[in-house]
Amino acid sequence: MSDSPFYSLDNQGNLVLRLHVLPRASRDAIDGLHGPRLKVRITAPPVEGRANDHLTRYLAGELGIGSSRIHLIGEHSREKTLRISALSPPERERLLDWCRRRQPGALRDETKKTGS
């Protein structure tokens, strides 16, 4: 499998996400790509780890997994890498599908499949 710009699997089968995080946004949102990274807007300020905690909880909710399974790397930067661990094969496939749907052109491809 070729790696996408913002996600990959490591050699233990963990999902690795590369993000560009924008703190102090007006709302929490996944907002397309920023270069080779997935852009995520969060409302929390980048003070005393609040943005990182909020990011972890927000993504856990979006991905439907426990926040304890998300491990943050590069905690003092907008450019973050997350590792999502302890994935069963069905969870891994579900999360890979979630990532694929956020690739450029994915919405256009889904529209073609449904005939909308």
C-alpha positions, 0 to 999 in steps of 0.5 A: 500500500502506498502512503498517503500524504497525511496518514500511514501505518507503522511497522506495528500496524499503528495508524500514524496521522500527520496534522497541521493544528490551528488553535483558538479557532471559532469551532472544532473542525477537520478542514482539508489538507495543509500541504501534506498534513490534515488541517485540524482547527480546535477552539482551545488555546495553545496554553499549558497543554490545553490545545493538545488535550483538546485535540486528542479528545476531539480526534478520539470522538471523530474517530470513535476510539478512546483518547488513551489510544492516541499518542501525541508527538511534537507537542510544542508545534502546530505540525503534529504527528499522532500515533493511534495504537492497539487497533484490531484489524476491523478498526484499522480498516475503518480508520483507514477508510476514514482517512481515505475519505479525507483525501482530495477528490474523495467527495467527488469520487463518492458522488460518482458512486452514488450517482448524485 
